Amino acid sequence: MEISELGERKLIEEIWKLFGEKNEDEDVHFVDLNDYYIILGMDTINENYHFMKDWDPKKVGKFIVDINLSDIASKNGTGLDFMVSMSFPAHTEREYVLELAEGIKEECKKFNLKFSGGDLKESDSISITGLVIGRVDKGREFRRSGARPGDYVYITRKIGKNEDAIMKMRKNIENGEKVLDIIPRINELKKMNKYRITSCIDNSDGIYKSLSLISKLSSVSIRIKENVCELDGDESLRKECYRIGGDYELIFTSPDKIDDFYFLGIVEEGDGVYDLDNTLVTSAGYDHFRR
């Protein structure tokens, strides 16, 4: 069986089963150090899948920092160090590599991350893996598994710009470089921490998939109540944006009524995610092996 038939989620489950360990399902690893956790967040981007060679290398460098830092933000963590492993074809221009590194440097400086090295290898195409090392005090961490019936569901910003860029790139309308324009919502954490946050996830793979993970891990049902897509269009466009993701906003639940962020839905007893029309959501969201 090809992994395109199996899909990302099932493949992950089979790998964890092979190791005889339980999947944390958190996109990070928590290292318990008594009073606090060290958080390890790792993500990879590949040429022709997540970016193109002719895109601005500084933006690619910025992006690899941002997507990893977004996972740290979703745990209420503070980033400390950034490491990167980069593979390039031998014919890659020196200037390209240094501009990519400059993008990493500028983004690390913006978020007070110390660049701590990594690895360089030769390959047939460009592949970049980032690792953010962060920390969070024990009891202050956000997880995906704490949503409770009666909670409200919120999102830090409306979506649409990144989803629109992805759709246009897929249709060859434009080169798609706008998909790199994301902001890890580190600066939103101060405002979020004024409230009781019961679960949190970054919306990298679409609202449907993000809510499905919170629903599954928290053993609750989630009912979508609002359209948070800012694009003008019909219901099919809204659903497509909820499937695509790529905006990296934080989706979280809280028993508090909050005006600082956008209301998305409510948490109920049961299981599954229900859309605006009360139908059960069956879309899997973005999958790295299925198209």
Backbone hydrogen bonds in HBPLUS format (Angstrom, degrees):
<---DONOR---> <-ACCEPTOR-->    atom                        ^
c    i                          cat <-CA-CA->   ^        H-A-AA   ^      H-
h    n   atom  resd res      DA  || num        DHA   H-A  angle D-A-AA Bond
n    s   type  num  typ     dist DA aas  dist angle  dist       angle   num
A0005-GLU N   A0002-GLU O   2.98 MM   3  5.56 147.4  2.08 113.1 121.7     1
A0006-LEU N   A0002-GLU O   3.36 MM   4  6.77 147.0  2.48 138.6 147.9     2
A0007-GLY N   A0003-ILE O   2.84 MM   4  5.87 171.8  1.85 152.4 153.9     3
A0011-LEU N   A0007-GLY O   3.09 MM   4  6.18 153.1  2.16 149.0 157.3     4
A0012-ILE N   A0008-GLU O   2.93 MM   4  6.19 157.2  1.99 154.8 160.9     5
A0013-GLU N   A0009-ARG O   3.05 MM   4  6.36 157.3  2.10 147.0 153.0     6
A0014-GLU N   A0010-LYS O   2.99 MM   4  6.25 152.1  2.07 144.5 151.6     7
A0015-ILE N   A0011-LEU O   3.01 MM   4  6.30 152.1  2.09 148.7 156.0     8
A0016-TRP N   A0012-ILE O   3.04 MM   4  6.34 165.8  2.06 156.0 159.0     9
A0017-LYS N   A0013-GLU O   2.95 MM   4  6.12 153.2  2.02 144.1 152.1    10
A0018-LEU N   A0014-GLU O   2.98 MM   4  6.18 147.7  2.08 141.4 149.4    11
A0019-PHE N   A0015-ILE O   3.22 MM   4  6.60 146.7  2.33 145.1 153.1    12
A0020-GLY N   A0016-TRP O   3.02 MM   4  6.21 116.9  2.43 136.3 153.0    13
A0021-GLU N   A0016-TRP O   3.23 MM   5  5.60 157.8  2.28 154.9 153.7    14
A0020-GLY N   A0017-LYS O   3.07 MM   3  4.91 143.3  2.21  95.0 106.2    15
A0029-HIS N   A0040-LEU O   2.95 MM  11  5.13 145.2  2.07 133.9 145.1    16
A0040-LEU N   A0029-HIS O   2.99 MM  11  5.13 157.7  2.04 142.9 150.1    17
A0031-VAL N   A0038-ILE O   2.75 MM   7  4.94 165.3  1.77 156.1 159.8    18
A0038-ILE N   A0031-VAL O   2.96 MM   7  4.94 158.3  2.01 140.7 144.9    19
A0033-LEU N   A0036-TYR O   2.90 MM   3  5.43 154.4  1.96 162.4 170.2    20
A0035-ASP N   A0033-LEU O   2.89 MM   2  6.00 113.8  2.34 118.1 102.8    21
A0138-LYS N   A0035-ASP O   3.00 MM 103  5.61 170.2  2.01 129.9 131.4    22
A0037-TYR N   A0136-VAL O   2.84 MM  99  5.44 170.5  1.85 162.5 164.0    23
A0136-VAL N   A0037-TYR O   3.03 MM  99  5.44 146.6  2.14 146.6 154.4    24
A0039-ILE N   A0134-GLY O   2.72 MM  95  4.83 164.5  1.75 121.2 126.8    25
A0134-GLY N   A0039-ILE O   2.79 MM  95  4.83 166.6  1.81 147.4 151.6    26
A0041-GLY N   A0132-VAL O   2.98 MM  91  5.21 170.2  1.99 155.5 158.6    27
A0132-VAL N   A0041-GLY O   2.85 MM  91  5.21 160.7  1.88 155.4 160.1    28
A0043-ASP N   A0130-GLY O   3.13 MM  87  5.56 153.4  2.20 144.9 152.3    29
A0130-GLY N   A0043-ASP O   2.85 MM  87  5.56 158.2  1.90 171.0 171.7    30
A0045-ILE N   A0128-ILE O   2.85 MM  83  5.41 157.3  1.90 153.9 161.1    31
A0128-ILE N   A0045-ILE O   2.93 MM  83  5.41 171.1  1.94 165.3 168.2    32
A0049-TYR N   A0046-ASN O   3.15 MM   3  5.56 157.8  2.20 127.1 132.0    33
A0050-HIS N   A0046-ASN O   2.89 MM   4  5.51 176.8  1.89 167.0 165.9    34
A0047-GLU N   A0126-ILE O   2.89 MM  79  5.23 167.8  1.91 163.5 160.5    35
A0048-ASN N   A0051-PHE O   2.66 MM   3  5.58 148.6  1.75 165.4 171.8    36
A0055-TRP N   A0052-MET O   3.07 MM   3  5.54 165.9  2.10 117.9 121.1    37
A0059-LYS N   A0056-ASP O   3.03 MM   3  5.44 126.0  2.33 107.9 120.7    38
A0060-VAL N   A0056-ASP O   3.17 MM   4  6.59 148.7  2.28 146.4 155.8    39
A0061-GLY N   A0057-PRO O   2.91 MM   4  6.17 156.7  1.96 148.4 154.0    40
A0062-LYS N   A0058-LYS O   2.95 MM   4  6.20 156.0  2.01 144.0 150.6    41
A0063-PHE N   A0059-LYS O   2.90 MM   4  6.03 155.2  1.96 142.6 149.4    42
A0064-ILE N   A0060-VAL O   3.13 MM   4  6.43 155.0  2.19 151.3 155.5    43
A0066-ASP N   A0062-LYS O   3.00 MM   4  6.24 164.6  2.02 152.7 157.4    44
A0067-ILE N   A0063-PHE O   2.96 MM   4  6.12 169.5  1.97 163.0 162.6    45
A0069-LEU N   A0065-VAL O   2.93 MM   4  6.09 158.5  1.98 153.5 160.6    46
A0070-SER N   A0066-ASP O   2.87 MM   4  5.99 141.4  2.02 145.8 155.7    47
A0072-ILE N   A0069-LEU O   3.08 MM   3  5.03 117.5  2.49  93.1 108.4    48
A0073-ALA N   A0069-LEU O   2.90 MM   4  6.25 153.8  1.97 150.1 157.8    49
A0074-SER N   A0070-SER O   3.00 MM   4  6.27 149.6  2.09 145.1 152.6    50
A0075-LYS N   A0072-ILE O   3.11 MM   3  5.36 153.5  2.18 104.9 113.1    51
A0077-GLY N   A0072-ILE O   2.98 MM   5  5.17 158.7  2.02 152.1 148.5    52
A0076-ASN N   A0073-ALA O   2.94 MM   3  5.04 165.3  1.96 113.1 116.3    53
A0142-PHE N   A0075-LYS O   3.06 MM  67  4.36 160.5  2.10 101.2 106.8    54
A0078-THR N   A0135-ARG O   2.93 MM  57  5.47 160.4  1.97 152.8 158.0    55
A0135-ARG N   A0078-THR O   2.97 MM  57  5.47 144.2  2.10 139.1 149.3    56
A0080-LEU N   A0133-ILE O   2.70 MM  53  5.60 157.1  1.75 150.5 154.5    57
A0114-LYS N   A0080-LEU O   2.91 MM  34  6.26 170.4  1.92 144.6 146.3    58
A0081-ASP N   A0133-ILE O   3.08 MM  52  5.07 155.6  2.14 137.3 145.0    59
A0133-ILE N   A0081-ASP O   2.87 MM  52  5.07 167.0  1.89 144.3 148.3    60
A0082-PHE N   A0114-LYS O   2.81 MM  32  6.01 152.4  1.88 154.1 152.0    61
A0116-SER N   A0082-PHE O   2.86 MM  34  5.84 171.5  1.86 158.3 158.6    62
A0083-MET N   A0131-LEU O   2.83 MM  48  5.05 160.1  1.87 148.9 155.7    63
A0131-LEU N   A0083-MET O   2.80 MM  48  5.05 150.0  1.89 154.4 152.0    64
A0084-VAL N   A0117-GLY O   3.01 MM  33  6.45 154.4  2.08 143.8 151.4    65
A0119-ASP N   A0084-VAL O   3.06 MM  35  6.59 147.8  2.17 134.1 139.2    66
A0085-SER N   A0129-THR O   2.81 MM  44  5.10 161.0  1.84 151.5 158.0    67
A0129-THR N   A0085-SER O   2.85 MM  44  5.10 168.0  1.86 154.6 158.7    68
A0086-MET N   A0119-ASP O   2.87 MM  33  6.23 161.3  1.90 154.8 153.6    69
A0121-LYS N   A0086-MET O   2.93 MM  35  6.34 150.3  2.02 148.6 153.7    70
A0087-SER N   A0127-SER O   2.83 MM  40  5.12 157.4  1.88 156.3 161.8    71
A0127-SER N   A0087-SER O   3.06 MM  40  5.12 153.2  2.13 135.6 141.6    72
A0088-PHE N   A0121-LYS O   3.00 MM  33  6.55 150.5  2.08 154.5 155.3    73
A0123-SER N   A0088-PHE O   3.00 MM  35  5.29 149.4  2.10 112.6 116.4    74
A0092-THR N   A0089-PRO O   3.08 MM   3  5.61 165.5  2.10 121.2 123.5    75
A0096-TYR N   A0093-GLU O   3.05 MM   3  5.36 126.5  2.34 103.6 116.8    76
A0097-VAL N   A0093-GLU O   3.42 MM   4  6.90 157.7  2.48 152.8 156.8    77
A0098-LEU N   A0094-ARG O   3.07 MM   4  6.36 164.2  2.09 156.8 161.3    78
A0099-GLU N   A0095-GLU O   2.91 MM   4  6.02 153.4  1.98 147.7 154.6    79
A0100-LEU N   A0096-TYR O   2.98 MM   4  6.21 157.2  2.04 149.4 155.7    80
A0101-ALA N   A0097-VAL O   2.94 MM   4  6.21 156.9  1.99 146.2 152.9    81
A0102-GLU N   A0098-LEU O   2.86 MM   4  6.07 141.1  2.01 136.9 148.0    82
A0103-GLY N   A0099-GLU O   3.00 MM   4  6.34 149.5  2.10 145.7 152.7    83
A0104-ILE N   A0100-LEU O   3.12 MM   4  6.52 150.5  2.21 145.2 153.1    84
A0105-LYS N   A0101-ALA O   2.84 MM   4  6.11 158.7  1.89 148.1 154.3    85
A0106-GLU N   A0102-GLU O   2.92 MM   4  6.16 165.6  1.94 154.9 157.0    86
A0107-GLU N   A0103-GLY O   3.17 MM   4  6.29 158.7  2.22 142.4 148.0    87
A0108-CYS N   A0104-ILE O   2.90 MM   4  6.07 158.5  1.95 153.3 159.7    88
A0109-LYS N   A0105-LYS O   2.99 MM   4  6.20 158.3  2.04 149.9 155.8    89
A0110-LYS N   A0106-GLU O   3.04 MM   4  6.25 152.3  2.11 141.2 148.6    90
A0111-PHE N   A0107-GLU O   3.21 MM   4  6.44 148.8  2.31 145.8 152.1    91
A0113-LEU N   A0108-CYS O   2.78 MM   5  4.63 170.3  1.79 142.5 143.2    92
A0112-ASN N   A0109-LYS O   3.33 MM   3  5.07 170.8  2.34 103.1 104.2    93
A0140-ARG N   A0137-ASP O   2.97 MM   3  5.47 158.0  2.01 134.9 138.5    94
A0200-CYS N   A0143-ARG O   2.83 MM  57  5.74 140.8  1.99 128.2 139.8    95
A0151-ASP N   A0148-ARG O   2.97 MM   3  5.72 157.7  2.02 148.6 150.4    96
A0150-GLY N   A0267-VAL O   2.87 MM 117  5.55 172.3  1.88 141.3 138.8    97
A0267-VAL N   A0151-ASP O   2.92 MM 116  5.17 159.0  1.97 152.2 148.6    98
A0152-TYR N   A0254-SER O   2.72 MM 102  5.39 173.6  1.72 148.8 148.4    99
A0254-SER N   A0152-TYR O   2.96 MM 102  5.39 148.3  2.06 144.7 154.3   100
A0153-VAL N   A0265-GLY O   2.78 MM 112  4.81 159.3  1.82 137.6 132.3   101
A0264-LEU N   A0153-VAL O   2.71 MM 111  5.25 168.9  1.72 152.6 148.5   102
A0265-GLY N   A0153-VAL O   3.30 MM 112  4.81 156.0  2.36 121.3 122.0   103
A0154-TYR N   A0252-PHE O   2.77 MM  98  5.38 167.5  1.79 165.7 169.8   104
A0252-PHE N   A0154-TYR O   2.94 MM  98  5.38 156.4  2.00 139.5 147.2   105
A0155-ILE N   A0262-TYR O   2.87 MM 107  5.28 143.9  2.01 143.1 154.8   106
A0262-TYR N   A0155-ILE O   3.03 MM 107  5.28 153.1  2.10 168.1 160.6   107
A0156-THR N   A0250-LEU O   3.03 MM  94  5.51 146.5  2.15 146.8 157.2   108
A0159-ILE N   A0228-VAL O   2.94 MM  69  6.25 150.1  2.03 147.9 156.7   109
A0230-GLU N   A0159-ILE O   2.91 MM  71  6.12 168.0  1.92 172.2 168.2   110
A0164-ASP N   A0160-GLY O   2.78 MM   4  5.79 155.4  1.84 146.9 153.4   111
A0165-ALA N   A0161-LYS O   3.08 MM   4  6.32 152.7  2.16 140.9 148.0   112
A0166-ILE N   A0162-ASN O   2.97 MM   4  6.25 154.6  2.03 148.3 154.8   113
A0167-MET N   A0163-GLU O   2.95 MM   4  6.23 161.0  1.99 150.6 155.6   114
A0168-LYS N   A0164-ASP O   2.97 MM   4  6.17 160.4  2.01 150.0 155.1   115
A0169-MET N   A0165-ALA O   2.95 MM   4  6.08 151.3  2.03 143.3 151.4   116
A0170-ARG N   A0166-ILE O   2.99 MM   4  6.21 158.3  2.04 149.8 155.1   117
A0171-LYS N   A0167-MET O   3.16 MM   4  6.38 138.4  2.34 138.4 149.1   118
A0173-ILE N   A0168-LYS O   2.82 MM   5  4.99 160.0  1.86 157.1 154.4   119
A0172-ASN N   A0169-MET O   3.05 MM   3  4.96 161.3  2.08 104.7 109.0   120
A0179-VAL N   A0176-GLY O   2.98 MM   3  5.89 171.9  1.99 129.8 132.3   121
A0180-LEU N   A0177-GLU O   3.12 MM   3  5.92 168.0  2.13 121.3 125.0   122
A0181-ASP N   A0178-LYS O   3.00 MM   3  5.38 163.3  2.03 114.2 119.7   123
A0182-ILE N   A0180-LEU O   2.93 MM   2  5.83 129.1  2.19 110.8  95.5   124
A0186-ILE N   A0184-PRO O   2.77 MM   2  5.65 141.5  1.91  98.1  92.1   125
A0188-GLU N   A0185-ARG O   3.27 MM   3  5.36 148.9  2.37  98.4 107.4   126
A0189-LEU N   A0186-ILE O   3.17 MM   3  5.68 158.1  2.22 113.0 119.3   127
A0192-MET N   A0188-GLU O   2.95 MM   4  6.22 160.7  1.99 154.1 160.6   128
A0193-ASN N   A0189-LEU O   2.85 MM   4  5.93 150.9  1.93 151.3 157.4   129
A0194-LYS N   A0191-LYS O   3.20 MM   3  5.65 164.6  2.23 111.6 115.5   130
A0195-TYR N   A0192-MET O   3.00 MM   3  5.79 166.1  2.02 123.2 127.5   131
A0198-THR N   A0253-THR O   2.89 MM  55  5.52 162.8  1.92 140.6 145.8   132
A0253-THR N   A0199-SER O   3.04 MM  54  5.34 153.6  2.12 137.1 140.5   133
A0201-ILE N   A0251-ILE O   2.90 MM  50  5.41 145.6  2.02 153.2 163.7   134
A0251-ILE N   A0201-ILE O   2.83 MM  50  5.41 173.1  1.83 173.7 173.8   135
A0204-SER N   A0202-ASP O   2.93 MM   2  5.80 137.0  2.12 105.2  92.7   136
A0203-ASN N   A0249-GLU O   2.67 MM  46  5.26 166.5  1.69 162.3 167.3   137
A0248-TYR N   A0203-ASN O   3.22 MM  45  4.57 148.5  2.32 122.3 116.9   138
A0246-GLY N   A0204-SER O   2.97 MM  42  4.63 124.8  2.29  98.5 114.4   139
A0286-TYR N   A0205-ASP O   3.18 MM  81  4.95 172.0  2.19 140.1 141.7   140
A0210-SER N   A0206-GLY O   2.88 MM   4  6.09 163.5  1.91 157.4 163.1   141
A0207-ILE N   A0242-TYR O   2.87 MM  35  4.84 102.5  2.48 118.9 138.6   142
A0211-LEU N   A0207-ILE O   2.89 MM   4  5.96 172.0  1.90 155.7 157.6   143
A0208-TYR N   A0242-TYR O   3.10 MM  34  5.80 168.5  2.11 140.5 143.5   144
A0212-SER N   A0208-TYR O   2.97 MM   4  6.06 147.7  2.08 139.2 149.0   145
A0213-LEU N   A0209-LYS O   3.00 MM   4  6.22 149.5  2.09 147.6 154.1   146
A0214-ILE N   A0210-SER O   3.16 MM   4  6.51 161.5  2.20 148.8 153.3   147
A0215-SER N   A0211-LEU O   2.83 MM   4  5.97 160.5  1.87 148.4 154.7   148
A0216-LYS N   A0212-SER O   2.89 MM   4  6.02 163.3  1.92 145.5 149.8   149
A0217-LEU N   A0213-LEU O   2.93 MM   4  5.99 173.7  1.93 153.9 156.1   150
A0218-SER N   A0214-ILE O   2.90 MM   4  5.72 141.8  2.04 142.3 151.4   151
A0219-SER N   A0215-SER O   2.93 MM   4  5.65 114.9  2.36 135.2 148.1   152
A0220-VAL N   A0215-SER O   3.08 MM   5  4.96 158.2  2.13 136.6 143.0   153
A0219-SER N   A0216-LYS O   3.39 MM   3  5.18 149.9  2.49  93.5 102.0   154
A0221-SER N   A0268-GLU O   2.84 MM  47  4.97 173.0  1.84 145.6 145.5   155
A0268-GLU N   A0221-SER O   2.68 MM  47  4.97 173.5  1.68 151.0 153.1   156
A0222-ILE N   A0272-GLY O   2.98 MM  50  6.49 156.1  2.04 151.5 159.2   157
A0274-TYR N   A0222-ILE O   2.82 MM  52  6.28 158.1  1.86 158.7 165.8   158
A0223-ARG N   A0266-ILE O   2.88 MM  43  5.39 166.0  1.90 160.4 164.8   159
A0266-ILE N   A0223-ARG O   2.98 MM  43  5.39 154.2  2.05 144.5 151.1   160
A0224-ILE N   A0274-TYR O   2.77 MM  50  5.98 170.9  1.77 172.9 171.2   161
A0225-LYS N   A0264-LEU O   2.86 MM  39  5.80 167.4  1.87 139.7 143.6   162
A0226-GLU N   A0264-LEU O   3.20 MM  38  5.06 149.9  2.30 139.0 132.6   163
A0237-LEU N   A0234-ASP O   3.17 MM   3  5.53 128.9  2.45 104.3 116.2   164
A0238-ARG N   A0234-ASP O   3.27 MM   4  6.68 157.8  2.32 148.0 154.1   165
A0239-LYS N   A0235-GLU O   2.98 MM   4  6.25 161.7  2.02 152.5 156.7   166
A0240-GLU N   A0236-SER O   3.02 MM   4  6.18 151.2  2.11 139.3 147.2   167
A0241-CYS N   A0237-LEU O   2.98 MM   4  6.25 157.4  2.04 151.7 157.2   168
A0242-TYR N   A0238-ARG O   3.02 MM   4  6.30 148.2  2.13 145.0 154.0   169
A0243-ARG N   A0239-LYS O   3.03 MM   4  6.28 128.0  2.31 137.1 150.6   170
A0243-ARG N   A0240-GLU O   3.10 MM   3  5.04 134.3  2.32  93.4 106.3   171
A0244-ILE N   A0240-GLU O   3.01 MM   4  6.21 152.6  2.08 151.5 158.0   172
A0281-VAL N   A0273-VAL O   2.71 MM   8  5.49 175.8  1.72 163.6 162.4   173
A0275-ASP N   A0279-THR O   2.86 MM   4  5.47 163.0  1.89 159.0 158.0   174
A0278-ASN N   A0275-ASP O   2.83 MM   3  5.06 155.9  1.89 119.2 121.0   175
